[in-house]
Amino acid sequence: MVDLQTQYQRIKAEIDTGIQEVLDSAAFIRGPKVAAFQDHLEAYTGAKHVIPVGNGTDALQIALMGLGLQPGDEVITPTFTFIATAEVVALLGLTPVVVDVDWDTMNMDIDSVRRAITPRTKAIVPVHLFGQCADMQAIMDLAREKHIYVVEDACQAIGARFTFANGETKQAGTIGDVGCTSFFPSKNLGCYGDGGAIFTNDDALAERMRAIANHGSRVRYHHDEVGVNSRLDSIQAAILDAKLPHLDEYIAARQKAAAYYDEAFANCEQLLIPGRQAHSTHVFHQYTLRVVGADRDALRESLAQAGIPAMIYYPVPLHRQQAYRDPRYQEGDFPVAERLAACVLSLPMHTELDEEQLEYITKKVLEEIKR
């Protein structure tokens, strides 16, 4: 699904130099490499504050803690997403409220969000799934109308840009009150371990979240509130800082591969290419087809036999997960998410795909789907 080794070889000198500088300095935690990466990521995204943390899940948890949400407060999130989005809500004693998604973009459906809002709703967590923004114009308009926080889960969409009706363009993660991203190795901007970051333009909120990520401490050994221990280590920051200047190049490579897939599958009735959000660019963390009128699982197995990995993101929506079963939700309440779980299939998508590989993949997919 990804080719991190070839990507590394292309920028090996930059990566190795950055790591060696950390080793020479022995500044492994909160070192100058972390500060440099933070500055460079702020410049790239346009966020006033970037807070590097240990991983994307921590970023989401710290964001909700920073907003001061209390047990019993409701947080709306799509049911078709990775578990971390709801996991942090439950861990904090908040109430996850799941909503359906759009069939074409697979992102949060705004009408479902509006219906789910109650007097206890305190936050909306849109997930920019697979690499494109949710409908942030509609989400932000609704949030302002209802006085609700917006925490963007941009873990799959760093570098994606959303254009508003007034012509203003912002990057994924910099639109809501808080944005979160992950630097898991397979992400578009990935380190060689775990890592994540929080984005905000609010000075007071940034200060509080930095303290929360540091055991609730602003001054050493003085702890003003309950916090956590979550930090991006210097070696990972050095790796990310070496890769950040290449991010737009990486995005362009993914978009080129996606365009090849789009053209190859455009006339195949059993394969629906990823829908596009009209006002967002797509950075293609995943290239996810919808297999209709054919056996998705049989196709996946046939591809595996041909040496082509294909993944199912996500086979079980949140409302069907045993840990998040809720008597409020019944089978059929989220028909789009349930249908997607039964038909999505993600093909290899990374920066190193060449035309020979793409031709082989698409040819095999089309051969197998027509059997």
Residue pairs with C-beta under 8 A, 6 or more apart in sequence:
1 186
1 309
1 311
1 346
1 348
1 349
1 350
2 185
2 186
2 348
2 349
2 350
3 350
3 351
3 352
3 353
4 185
4 186
4 190
4 350
6 352
7 350
7 351
7 352
8 15
11 242
11 243
11 246
14 242
15 238
15 239
15 242
15 243
17 242
18 33
18 238
18 239
18 241
18 242
19 235
19 238
19 239
21 33
21 238
22 28
22 31
22 33
22 234
22 235
22 238
25 31
25 32
25 234
27 33
27 234
28 233
28 234
28 235
29 231
29 233
29 234
30 231
30 234
31 234
31 237
32 234
33 234
33 235
33 237
33 238
33 241
34 52
34 231
34 232
34 233
34 234
34 237
36 237
36 241
37 52
37 232
37 237
37 238
37 240
37 241
37 244
38 50
38 51
38 52
38 237
40 241
40 244
41 47
41 50
41 52
41 197
41 240
41 244
42 48
42 49
42 50
44 244
44 247
45 158
45 171
45 173
45 174
45 199
46 170
46 171
46 174
47 171
47 173
47 174
47 179
47 199
47 200
47 201
48 200
48 201
48 202
48 203
48 206
49 199
49 200
49 201
49 202
49 203
49 206
50 197
50 198
50 199
51 62
51 197
51 198
51 199
51 200
51 206
51 209
51 210
51 213
52 195
52 196
52 197
52 231
52 232
52 237
53 59
53 62
53 195
53 196
53 197
53 198
53 213
53 230
53 231
53 232
54 194
54 195
54 196
54 229
54 230
54 231
54 232
55 182
55 183
55 184
55 194
55 195
55 196
55 230
56 84
56 155
56 180
56 181
56 182
56 183
56 184
56 196
57 84
57 87
57 88
57 182
57 196
58 196
58 213
58 228
58 230
59 155
59 180
59 181
59 182
59 196
59 197
59 198
60 84
60 85
60 88
60 125
60 151
60 153
60 180
61 88
61 91
61 92
61 228
62 198
62 209
62 212
62 213
62 228
62 230
63 151
63 178
63 180
63 198
63 209
64 75
64 88
64 89
64 92
64 94
64 123
64 151
65 92
65 209
65 212
65 227
65 228
66 178
66 205
66 208
66 209
66 212
67 122
67 123
67 149
67 151
67 177
67 178
67 205
69 75
69 92
69 94
69 122
69 123
69 149
70 94
71 92
71 93
71 94
72 93
72 94
72 95
72 120
73 94
73 95
73 120
73 121
73 122
73 123
74 94
74 95
74 96
74 97
74 118
74 120
74 121
74 122
75 89
75 94
75 95
75 96
75 97
75 121
75 122
75 123
75 124
75 125
76 97
76 98
76 99
76 113
76 116
76 117
76 121
76 123
76 124
76 125
77 85
77 86
77 89
77 96
77 97
77 98
77 99
77 108
77 124
77 125
77 127
77 153
77 318
78 85
78 98
78 99
78 100
78 101
78 107
78 108
78 109
78 126
78 127
78 129
78 318
78 337
79 98
79 99
79 100
79 101
79 317
79 318
79 319
79 334
79 337
80 100
80 101
80 106
80 129
80 314
80 317
80 318
80 334
80 336
80 337
80 340
80 341
81 127
81 129
81 153
81 314
81 318
82 127
82 155
82 313
82 314
83 318
83 321
84 155
85 125
85 127
85 153
85 318
86 96
86 98
86 318
86 324
89 95
89 96
89 125
90 96
90 323
90 324
94 122
95 120
96 318
96 324
97 116
97 121
98 317
98 318
98 319
98 324
98 329
98 334
99 108
99 109
99 112
99 113
99 115
99 116
99 334
100 109
100 112
100 333
100 334
100 335
100 336
100 337
101 107
101 108
101 109
101 112
101 129
101 336
101 337
101 340
102 108
102 109
102 275
102 336
103 275
103 336
103 339
103 340
104 275
104 276
105 129
105 132
105 134
105 274
105 275
105 276
105 277
106 129
106 130
106 274
106 275
106 288
106 340
106 344
107 126
107 127
107 128
107 129
107 132
107 133
107 134
107 135
107 277
108 126
108 127
108 134
108 135
108 139
109 336
110 135
110 138
110 139
110 142
113 124
113 139
113 142
114 142
117 142
117 146
117 148
121 146
121 148
122 148
122 149
123 148
123 149
123 150
123 151
124 139
124 142
124 143
124 148
124 149
124 150
124 151
125 150
125 151
125 152
125 153
126 133
126 134
126 136
126 139
126 150
126 152
126 153
126 176
127 134
127 153
127 155
127 156
128 134
128 152
128 153
128 154
128 156
128 157
128 160
128 172
128 173
128 280
129 156
129 157
130 156
130 274
130 282
130 284
130 285
130 286
130 287
130 288
130 313
130 346
131 156
131 157
131 160
131 188
131 254
131 282
131 283
131 284
131 285
131 286
132 157
132 160
132 276
132 277
132 280
132 281
132 282
132 283
133 157
133 160
133 161
133 162
133 172
133 175
133 277
133 279
133 280
134 277
135 277
135 279
136 152
136 162
136 164
136 170
136 175
136 176
136 279
136 280
137 162
137 164
137 165
137 279
139 150
139 176
140 150
140 175
140 176
142 148
143 149
143 150
143 176
149 176
149 177
149 178
150 175
150 176
150 177
150 178
151 176
151 177
151 178
151 179
151 180
152 172
152 173
152 175
152 176
152 178
152 179
152 180
152 199
153 180
154 160
154 172
154 173
154 179
154 180
154 181
154 199
155 180
155 181
155 182
155 184
155 187
155 196
156 182
156 187
156 188
156 285
156 286
157 172
157 173
157 181
157 283
157 285
158 171
158 172
158 173
158 181
158 187
158 188
158 189
158 247
158 283
159 171
159 172
159 188
159 189
159 247
159 248
159 251
159 283
160 171
160 172
160 280
160 281
160 282
160 283
161 169
161 170
161 171
161 172
161 280
161 281
162 169
162 170
162 171
162 172
162 175
162 277
162 279
162 280
162 281
163 169
163 279
163 280
164 170
164 279
172 179
172 280
173 179
173 180
173 181
173 199
174 199
174 201
177 200
177 202
177 205
178 198
178 199
178 200
178 205
178 209
179 198
179 199
179 200
180 196
180 197
180 198
180 199
181 187
181 189
181 196
181 197
181 199
182 195
182 196
183 189
183 190
183 191
183 194
183 195
183 196
183 197
183 232
183 236
183 240
184 190
184 191
184 194
184 195
185 191
185 192
185 193
187 285
188 247
188 250
188 251
188 254
188 283
188 285
189 240
189 243
189 244
189 247
189 250
190 243
191 232
191 236
191 237
191 239
191 240
192 235
192 236
192 239
193 233
193 235
193 236
194 236
195 232
195 233
195 236
195 237
195 240
196 230
196 232
197 232
198 209
198 213
200 206
200 209
207 218
210 218
211 217
211 218
211 224
211 225
211 227
212 225
212 227
212 228
213 227
213 228
213 229
213 230
213 231
214 227
214 229
214 231
215 223
215 227
215 228
215 229
216 223
216 224
216 225
216 226
216 227
217 223
217 224
217 227
218 224
232 240
243 250
249 351
250 351
251 283
251 284
253 351
253 352
253 353
254 283
254 284
254 285
254 349
254 350
254 351
255 282
255 283
255 284
257 284
257 287
257 349
257 350
257 353
257 358
258 274
258 282
258 284
258 287
258 349
260 355
260 358
260 362
261 273
261 287
261 347
261 358
261 362
262 273
264 358
264 362
264 365
264 366
265 271
265 273
265 289
265 362
265 365
265 366
266 273
268 366
268 369
269 292
269 293
270 291
270 292
270 293
270 294
270 369
271 289
271 290
271 291
271 292
271 365
271 369
272 289
272 290
272 292
273 289
274 282
274 287
274 288
274 289
276 282
284 349
285 349
286 311
286 313
286 346
286 349
287 346
287 347
287 348
287 349
288 313
288 344
288 345
288 346
289 344
289 345
289 346
289 347
290 340
290 343
290 344
290 345
291 299
291 343
291 344
291 345
291 369
292 343
294 369
296 312
296 342
296 343
296 344
296 345
298 368
299 310
299 345
299 365
299 368
299 369
300 310
300 312
300 345
302 364
302 368
302 371
303 309
303 310
303 364
303 365
303 368
304 310
306 364
306 368
308 347
308 348
308 360
308 361
308 364
308 365
309 348
310 345
310 346
310 347
310 348
311 345
311 346
312 344
312 345
312 346
313 344
313 346
314 341
314 344
315 341
316 341
317 334
317 337
317 338
317 341
318 324
319 325
319 326
319 329
319 333
319 334
319 337
320 338
320 341
331 338
332 338
347 361
347 365
348 357
348 361
